[in-house]
C-alpha cells in the first residue's frame, strides 16, 4: 500500500488533460510511495497512462467529462455541475477513510475557493484564501496571502489570512513566531488605503501574531517578513510582477551574454533561473480547508504537476513545501 495518496483533477488546464496525466505518470515514477486518483475522462486517462508508462496499479480513475470553465460563475458552476471534475475531486479528497494528503487542480480559481468552503471547510468554517510561498533575496521564504482568490477583502478577512499564513509557516519551516507584515505603500502605520489602515490596528492588537508592521512593495520579497498579508488584487500583482521581473532580468543577461560573447554570464542566468523560477514552485496553496489544495497555474505542464506532488508529500511529512535544493532541482 502506498504511503501517500493524492487526488488530481485532470481538467481545467490550458494545456489540456494530457499534460496533467503525463505529470501524474512522471510523479508515480519519481515517488514510489505515491498513489494517485485521477478525475477526468476515463478512456483518455487509461490510454495516456499506458502511453506514458505510468504504474496503473497505483492509479484510481473517477470518470467525468464535465468541467467548470474559467468563464463560468464559480457559484453556479459548483451548484449546477455536480459531476464537474473539480467537484468530484474535492468530494473524493474529503473522504476520511481514504486519508488523502491533498489534491491538485488547475481549474477555475473562484470555483476552487467556493468548492473548498462547501466540501472541505474546517471545523471553524474558515474562509479559505490562496497563498504562495516565494523565495526571498536573503535565502528565506515568504508566504504571500492572498494571491488573487479574494479581490475585495474586509479587515476581518485579512486578519484571518494572517493567522492562516502564520500557521502555514510554522508547520512548513518550523518558525516558532513567524513575522507577519501588511503590504502597504509606506512603512508608517498611517500609510495605506482604507483597508490597510483599518487592518493595521487589528493585527497589531492580536498578541497571537508576531506583527511587525507595514512592508512596502519593494521589500515584499526581501525576507523582512515570513508572512505578507494583502487583498487578492495586490497579492496577485506582487506575484505576477515578481515573476515578470525575474524573467526579464534573466532574458537580458542571456542577450548580453550573446552580444558580448561572454558565455560566463550564462552562469549568472542559470543561477537566477534556479533561484527565482516561480513557475517551478508549481502553484498556490489553498489555506483554510480540511485538506491541502494545490492550485496549479492554468498553463502548468507536466513538470509543475510533479513539483506540486512533491510539495504535497513534503507537507504531509510536516516538512518545508520547497527548499532551495528542491527548487534548483525542479528548475533543471
C-alpha positions as CSV (number, residue, x, y, z in Angstrom):
1,X,0.0,0.0,0.0
2,X,1.3,3.5,-0.9
3,X,2.3,5.8,1.9
4,X,0.9,8.9,0.2
5,X,-2.3,9.4,-1.7
6,X,-3.3,12.5,-3.7
7,X,-6.2,13.4,-6.0
8,X,-5.6,15.2,-9.3
9,X,-8.2,17.0,-11.4
10,X,-7.1,16.4,-15.0
11,X,-9.5,19.0,-16.5
12,X,-9.3,22.8,-16.4
13,X,-5.7,23.2,-17.7
14,X,-4.9,25.4,-20.6
15,X,-2.7,22.6,-22.0
16,X,-5.5,20.0,-21.8
17,X,-5.7,16.9,-19.7
18,X,-2.8,15.2,-21.5
19,X,-0.2,17.4,-19.8
20,X,-1.8,16.7,-16.3
21,X,-1.9,13.0,-17.0
22,X,1.7,13.0,-18.1
23,X,2.7,14.8,-14.9
24,X,0.9,12.2,-12.9
25,X,2.7,9.4,-14.7
26,X,6.0,11.1,-14.1
27,X,5.2,11.7,-10.4
28,X,4.5,8.0,-9.9
29,X,7.9,7.2,-11.4
30,X,9.7,9.7,-9.1
31,X,7.8,8.9,-5.9
32,X,7.5,5.1,-5.4
33,X,5.4,5.6,-2.2
34,X,2.7,7.7,-4.1
35,X,-0.6,6.6,-5.4
36,X,-2.9,8.9,-7.4
37,X,-6.6,9.3,-8.0
38,X,-7.2,10.9,-11.4
39,X,-10.5,12.6,-12.1
40,X,-11.5,13.1,-15.7
41,X,-12.2,11.2,-19.0
42,X,-11.5,7.6,-18.1
43,X,-10.8,6.3,-21.6
44,X,-8.2,9.1,-22.2
45,X,-6.6,8.7,-18.8
46,X,-6.1,4.9,-19.3
47,X,-4.8,5.4,-22.8
48,X,-2.3,8.1,-21.8
49,X,-1.1,6.3,-18.6
50,X,-0.3,3.3,-20.8
51,X,1.4,5.5,-23.4
52,X,3.4,7.4,-20.7
53,X,4.3,4.1,-18.9
54,X,2.7,5.1,-15.6
55,X,2.1,2.5,-13.0
56,X,-1.6,1.6,-13.5
57,X,-1.6,-0.4,-10.2
58,X,-1.2,2.9,-8.3
59,X,-3.9,4.8,-10.1
60,X,-7.6,5.1,-9.4
61,X,-9.8,6.8,-12.0
62,X,-13.1,8.7,-11.4
63,X,-14.7,9.2,-14.8
64,X,-16.2,12.5,-15.9
65,X,-16.1,14.8,-19.0
66,X,-17.7,17.8,-17.3
67,X,-15.7,20.8,-16.1
68,X,-16.2,24.3,-14.8
69,X,-14.6,26.7,-17.2
70,X,-12.9,30.0,-16.3
71,X,-15.7,31.9,-17.9
72,X,-18.4,30.5,-15.6
73,X,-19.7,31.9,-12.4
74,X,-18.0,29.9,-9.7
75,X,-21.1,29.6,-7.5
76,X,-23.4,28.4,-10.3
77,X,-20.7,26.1,-11.6
78,X,-20.3,24.4,-8.2
79,X,-24.1,24.2,-7.6
80,X,-25.2,23.2,-11.1
81,X,-22.5,20.8,-12.1
82,X,-22.3,18.0,-9.5
83,X,-20.3,15.9,-11.9
84,X,-17.7,18.5,-12.7
85,X,-14.2,17.2,-12.3
86,X,-13.4,19.8,-9.6
87,X,-16.5,18.9,-7.5
88,X,-15.8,15.1,-7.8
89,X,-12.1,15.6,-6.9
90,X,-13.0,17.7,-3.8
91,X,-15.5,15.1,-2.6
92,X,-13.0,12.4,-3.1
93,X,-10.3,14.3,-1.3
94,X,-12.6,14.8,1.6
95,X,-13.2,11.1,2.2
96,X,-11.8,10.4,5.7
97,X,-11.3,6.8,5.1
98,X,-9.0,7.4,2.1
99,X,-6.6,9.7,4.1
100,X,-5.5,11.8,1.1
101,X,-2.5,14.1,1.6
102,X,-4.3,16.6,-0.6
103,X,-5.4,17.4,-4.2
104,X,-4.2,19.3,-7.3
105,X,-6.3,21.2,-9.7
106,X,-5.6,23.8,-12.5
107,X,-9.3,24.8,-12.5
108,X,-11.3,28.0,-12.0
109,X,-9.8,29.8,-9.0
110,X,-13.2,31.1,-7.8
111,X,-14.7,27.7,-8.1
112,X,-11.8,26.2,-6.1
113,X,-12.4,28.6,-3.3
114,X,-16.2,28.1,-3.4
115,X,-15.8,24.4,-3.6
116,X,-13.2,24.2,-0.8
117,X,-15.6,26.0,1.5
118,X,-18.6,23.9,0.5
119,X,-16.9,20.5,0.5
120,X,-13.7,20.8,2.5
121,X,-14.3,23.5,5.1
122,X,-12.6,23.1,8.5
123,X,-14.5,22.9,11.8
124,X,-14.4,26.7,12.2
125,X,-15.8,27.3,8.8
126,X,-12.8,29.5,8.0
127,X,-12.9,31.5,4.8
128,X,-10.3,29.9,2.5
129,X,-7.6,32.0,0.9
130,X,-4.9,31.4,-1.7
131,X,-1.2,31.5,-0.6
132,X,2.1,31.3,-2.4
133,X,5.4,30.5,-0.8
134,X,8.1,32.6,-2.6
135,X,11.9,32.7,-2.4
136,X,13.4,35.8,-0.9
137,X,16.6,37.8,-1.5
138,X,18.1,36.7,1.8
139,X,17.6,33.0,1.1
140,X,14.4,32.6,3.2
141,X,10.8,32.3,2.1
142,X,7.8,34.5,2.4
143,X,4.1,33.3,2.5
144,X,2.1,35.7,0.4
145,X,-1.7,35.8,1.3
146,X,-4.0,36.4,-0.6
147,X,-2.7,35.9,-4.1
148,X,-5.9,36.5,-6.1
149,X,-8.7,34.4,-4.7
150,X,-10.5,37.3,-2.9
151,X,-10.1,40.6,-4.7
152,X,-12.1,42.8,-2.4
153,X,-11.4,41.9,1.2
154,X,-12.5,43.1,4.6
155,X,-10.2,43.8,7.5
156,X,-11.5,40.7,9.3
157,X,-10.7,38.6,6.3
158,X,-7.1,39.9,6.2
159,X,-6.9,39.2,9.9
160,X,-7.9,35.6,9.2
161,X,-5.4,35.3,6.3
162,X,-2.6,36.5,8.6
163,X,-3.4,33.6,11.0
164,X,-3.6,31.1,8.2
165,X,-0.3,32.2,6.7
166,X,1.4,32.2,10.1
167,X,0.2,28.7,10.8
168,X,1.5,27.5,7.4
169,X,5.0,28.9,8.0
170,X,5.1,27.4,11.5
171,X,4.3,23.9,10.0
172,X,6.4,24.1,6.9
173,X,9.5,25.9,8.1
174,X,9.4,25.4,11.8
175,X,9.3,29.1,12.5
176,X,8.2,29.5,16.1
177,X,6.9,33.1,15.7
178,X,6.5,33.9,12.0
179,X,6.9,37.7,11.4
180,X,3.7,39.0,9.9
181,X,3.6,42.2,7.8
182,X,0.9,44.1,6.0
183,X,1.6,45.2,2.4
184,X,1.3,49.0,2.1
185,X,2.6,52.0,0.2
186,X,4.6,53.1,3.2
187,X,6.2,51.7,6.4
188,X,4.4,54.1,8.7
189,X,1.1,53.0,10.4
190,X,-0.6,56.0,8.9
191,X,0.1,54.9,5.3
192,X,-2.1,52.7,3.1
193,X,-5.6,52.7,1.7
194,X,-8.7,52.5,3.9
195,X,-8.5,48.7,4.1
196,X,-4.8,48.7,5.2
197,X,-5.4,51.5,7.8
198,X,-8.3,49.6,9.2
199,X,-6.5,46.3,9.3
200,X,-3.2,47.6,10.9
201,X,-4.5,48.1,14.5
202,X,-6.4,44.7,14.3
203,X,-3.2,42.9,13.6
204,X,-1.2,45.0,16.0
205,X,-3.5,44.2,18.9
206,X,-3.6,40.4,18.2
207,X,-0.9,39.0,20.6
208,X,-1.1,35.6,18.9
209,X,0.5,37.2,15.8
210,X,4.1,38.5,15.6
211,X,3.0,41.6,13.7
212,X,6.0,43.8,12.6
213,X,4.0,46.5,10.8
214,X,3.8,47.6,7.1
215,X,6.1,46.5,4.3
216,X,6.4,48.3,1.0
217,X,6.2,46.6,-2.3
218,X,10.0,47.0,-3.0
219,X,10.6,44.9,0.2
220,X,7.9,42.3,-0.5
221,X,10.4,39.6,-1.2
222,X,13.3,40.9,0.8
223,X,12.8,38.4,3.6
224,X,11.8,41.1,6.1
225,X,8.6,39.1,6.8
226,X,7.7,35.5,6.9
227,X,4.1,36.3,6.1
228,X,2.9,39.1,3.9
229,X,-0.8,40.0,4.1
230,X,-2.8,41.8,1.4
231,X,-6.0,41.6,-0.6
232,X,-6.1,39.3,-3.6
233,X,-5.7,42.2,-6.1
234,X,-2.5,43.5,-4.6
235,X,-1.2,40.0,-3.9
236,X,-1.7,38.9,-7.5
237,X,0.2,42.0,-8.7
238,X,3.2,41.1,-6.4
239,X,3.2,37.5,-7.7
240,X,2.9,38.4,-11.4
241,X,5.3,41.4,-11.2
242,X,7.9,39.4,-9.4
243,X,7.8,36.6,-11.9
244,X,7.8,39.1,-14.8
245,X,10.8,41.0,-13.4
246,X,12.7,37.8,-12.8
247,X,12.1,36.6,-16.4
248,X,13.1,39.9,-17.8
249,X,16.4,40.0,-15.9
250,X,17.3,36.5,-17.0
251,X,16.4,37.3,-20.6
252,X,18.5,40.5,-20.5
253,X,21.5,38.6,-19.1
254,X,21.2,35.9,-21.8
255,X,21.0,38.6,-24.5
256,X,24.1,40.4,-23.1
257,X,26.0,37.1,-23.0
258,X,25.4,36.6,-26.7
259,X,26.0,40.2,-27.7
260,X,29.3,40.4,-25.8
261,X,30.3,36.8,-26.5
262,X,30.6,36.2,-22.7
263,X,29.5,32.7,-22.1
264,X,30.5,33.1,-18.4
265,X,27.4,35.4,-18.0
266,X,25.2,32.3,-18.5
267,X,26.3,31.1,-15.1
268,X,24.6,34.1,-13.6
269,X,21.4,33.5,-15.7
270,X,21.4,29.8,-14.7
271,X,21.7,30.7,-11.0
272,X,18.8,33.2,-11.2
273,X,16.6,30.6,-13.1
274,X,17.2,28.1,-10.3
275,X,16.7,30.6,-7.5
276,X,13.7,32.6,-8.8
277,X,11.9,30.3,-11.1
278,X,8.5,30.8,-9.6
279,X,7.0,28.5,-12.2
280,X,9.0,25.6,-10.8
281,X,7.2,26.1,-7.5
282,X,4.1,24.7,-9.1
283,X,1.2,26.7,-7.8
284,X,-0.7,28.3,-5.0
285,X,-1.9,26.7,-1.7
286,X,-5.5,27.0,-0.6
287,X,-5.5,27.6,3.2
288,X,-8.4,27.1,5.5
289,X,-9.6,23.8,4.2
290,X,-9.5,20.3,5.8
291,X,-7.3,19.0,3.0
292,X,-4.5,20.8,1.3
293,X,-5.5,22.0,-2.2
294,X,-2.8,23.0,-4.6
295,X,-3.9,25.4,-7.3
296,X,-1.8,24.7,-10.4
297,X,-1.5,27.5,-12.9
298,X,-3.6,27.3,-16.0
299,X,-0.6,26.8,-18.2
300,X,1.0,24.2,-15.9
301,X,3.0,21.5,-17.7
302,X,4.0,18.0,-16.5
303,X,6.9,19.4,-14.6
304,X,4.7,21.5,-12.5
305,X,2.5,18.5,-11.6
306,X,5.5,16.6,-10.4
307,X,6.7,19.5,-8.4
308,X,3.3,20.1,-6.7
309,X,3.1,16.3,-6.0
310,X,6.4,16.7,-4.2
311,X,5.0,19.7,-2.3
312,X,2.1,17.7,-1.0
313,X,4.3,14.8,0.1
314,X,6.6,17.3,1.9
315,X,3.5,18.9,3.6
316,X,2.2,15.6,4.7
317,X,5.6,14.9,6.3
318,X,5.5,18.3,8.1
319,X,8.4,19.5,6.0
320,X,9.1,22.6,4.1
321,X,6.9,22.7,1.0
322,X,10.0,23.6,-1.0
323,X,13.7,24.0,-0.2
324,X,16.4,25.8,-2.1
325,X,17.8,22.4,-3.2
326,X,14.4,21.2,-4.4
327,X,13.8,24.4,-6.3
328,X,17.2,24.1,-8.0
329,X,16.4,20.5,-9.0
330,X,12.9,21.4,-10.2
331,X,14.3,24.2,-12.4
332,X,16.6,22.0,-14.4
